[in-house]
């Protein structure tokens, strides 16, 4: 409430000052007291103010950028992150240099060429050298930036190696869910028509590779091993953002995307580096996807390869947690599904007997 009052107060003061300025101009015009001397004085003041604004603006910009550099740049925790940052800072350097030169020329010209009685503007129809310079130089710079960026993009979106850890991340309003392959290290097929309140992945249970897939509400990844994130969305456009790993990829309904990377620091190592025992990596949505967009976050844990495999071994398959879906498994694959999903043999036999008694899926 206090903030709102302050904002309204500042707005009111600005409006009052603007009205005073307009009234004084109108009064001056009405009394016909405006002269060339008044114009010269006003132009001089305004030209000087432009120079002051430039100096103060650049001083504040560069001071803040260097003084608070560590507060807006995060440590890198992936192999490709160093090259991504290099490309970013090259682009930033080019744009800042261009912006600085253009701004200085603009403000200095405003001061230098302010109105003076008797001065006439110089007629300068064209200059082929200047036109070629400001066309060719930016074109060459942009070409280099685009093709180096394209090479980096192709590297991180190309097919992953055979031993990569494949993980699927699914976005929906307003949460992330993750699907991992089981002991077969292969994600099963999915189909959007099979999605329901329980089968949120849309698992196709006619594919035996889906029997041991499991769900997680945290994203666990191993250090030092290539990870391939397969990304999709179930409703609207989302965006997977892992800032410390320099990963950002849109999750598009009906159009799966992917991104591969290698984590270089475990969660414990990053906590030691930052001297912050409460630190956690985070997966956030960076595409405004509705009213709950702000809450669409997921905890990310980077484990050692040994701890990662131990964690995977402790997880229960989705089918084991939802044995009612055995009825969607083809009859000839049900016993295999029970074994692969890790459903206790007694429970599986009992369930199959119930299915047969109900006459479900016997054809």
Residue, then its C-alpha position, 0 to 999 in steps of 0.5 A: x500500500x505504501x509503495x502504491x501511495x509513493x508511486x501515485x505521489x510521484x505521478x502527481x508531482x510530475x503532472x503538476x510540473x508538466x502543467x506548470x510548464x505548459x501554463x508558463x509557455x502559454x503565458x509567455x506566448x500570450x504576452x508575446x515576450x518570446x525573443x531570439x535571445x530567449x530561444x538561444x538561452x533555452x537551447x543552450x540549457x537543453x543542449x548542456x542537459x543532454x551532455x549531463x544526461x549522457x555523462x551521468x547515464x554512462x557513468x551509472x551504466x558502467x559502474x553498476x555493470x562492473x560493481x554488481x557483475x557477480x550478482x547477475x552472472x551465475x556460475x557455469x555448471x556445464x561443459x558447453x556453458x563456457x562457450x555459450x557465455x563467450x558468445x553472449x559476451x562477444x555479442x554484448x561487447x559489440x552492442x555496447x560498443x556500438x551503442x556507446x559510439x552512437x550515443x556519444x555522437x548523438x548527444x555531442x551533435x545535439x550540443x554542437x549543432x544547437x540553434x545559433x542565429x545566422x547558422x545554416x544547415x549544411x546540405x549533405x546529400x550522400x556519401x558512398x563511403x559512409x553508406x558502404x561502411x555502415x552497411x558492410x561492417x554490421x553485415x560482416x559482424x552479424x554474419x560471424x555472430x550468426x554462424x558461430x551461434x548456429x554452430x553452438x546450437x547445432x552442437x547442443x541439439x544434435x543427436x546424443x551419444x549412445x550412452x547418454x542419459x535420456x530424460x523426458x521433461x513435460x510441462x503443463x499448467x503449472x508444473x513440471x514432471x519428469x520421466x526416466x527409463x528403467x533398467x532397460x535404459x530406453x523410454x517407452x512410447x507415448x501418445x497424447x490420446x492416452x493421457x488422462x488424470x492418472x496416465x499423465x505421460x500418455x504411456x503407450x502400454x502396448x510397448x514393453x519398453x514403457x513398463x519400467x519407466x518411472x516418474x519423478x518430481x525432481x530432476x536428477x542428473x549425473x555429473x560428467x555424463x551426457x544428458x539428453x533432455x527430451x522436452x514436450x508440453x501438454x497444453x500451452x507453450x512453456x520453456x525449460x530454463x536451467x540457468x546454471x547449465x546454460x540450457x533454455x529450450x521451449x516446450x511446444x505442444x505437438x512438437x517435441x524438442x531436445x537439448x543435450x549437455x554435460x553437468x560439471x558440478x554436483x549440487x554439493x560442489x556448487x554449495x561448497x563453491x558458493x558457501x551456501x548449504x541451502x543452494x539448489x539448482x532450479x528448473x524454471x519456466x521462462x515462457x509466460x504460460x498463465x496466472x500460475x507461471x511464477x510458481x512453475x519451478x522444479x528442484x534439480x539435483x546433480x549427483x555423482x554417477x554412483x549416487x545417480x544410479x543408486x537413486x534410480x534403482x530406488x525408484x518404483x515404476x509408474x506401472x507398479x504404482x498404478x497396477x490398475x493400468x495392467x488392463x491396458x497391457x495386451x494379454x500376451x505381455x501382462x506377465x512380462x509387464x508384471x516382472x519388468x515393472x517390479x510388481x510383486x508376483x503374488x499381487x500380479x497373479x491376483x490382479x491377473x486373475x481378477x482381470x480374467x474373471x472380469x473378462x477384460x482384454x482376453x482377446 
